[in-house]
Each structure stands twice: as structure tokens, then as C-alpha cells.
Amino acid sequence: MAINRNRCYHCDKGVAFGNNVSHANNKTRRTWKPNLQVVRTLEAGKIIKVKVCTRCLAAGKVQRAPRGQVAVA
């Protein structure tokens, strides 16, 4: 499975859209990207890399794989 771009693996948070509004009230489209980090996690006994937002990481919603551990086949 490929790592999904700009999408949190746990909460599915993605890119938000809106407008830049200048002092002259000119509007141009812009995006807000979530703060995603690539994390090694244990999923069904296998170590996989996923992108997770920092809010899910801080809340402990994702269990990180211990360092130096190899996947069990």
C-alpha cells in the first residue's frame, strides 16, 4: 500500500481550502496542509510506515513501533 499524500492515516484529516483576502479585499485561492509526520507503526504484527498528523501522535492514537525491531514474518 502506498503512503497517501496529505492525508492522516488515523483521522483522515486532509488539505483545507479557502481564500487569501488582501487589505484591498482581493481574493485568491489557497490551501492549508495538515502537519503530517511519517511514523513506523505496528499493524497486525507488521511494521508499516504511515503518515499521521501531529494531533493524533500527541494524543497517543497511533502506537509507534519500537526502534531496532524487525518485522515478524
HUZINOR-V243194 format. One record per backbone hydrogen bond with DSSP energy under -0.5 kcal/mol. NH is the residue of the N-H (numbers start at 1). CO is the residue of the C=O. If there is no record, write none. Layout:
nh	co
NH	CO
NH	CO
//
This chain:
nh	co
7	4
8	13
9	51
12	8
16	32
18	30
20	28
21	19
22	20
22	26
25	22
28	20
30	18
32	16
36	34
37	52
39	50
41	39
41	48
42	63
43	41
43	46
46	43
48	41
48	46
50	39
50	48
52	37
52	50
54	35
57	53
58	54
59	55
60	56
60	57
61	56
62	56
64	62
65	40
69	66
72	45
73	71
//
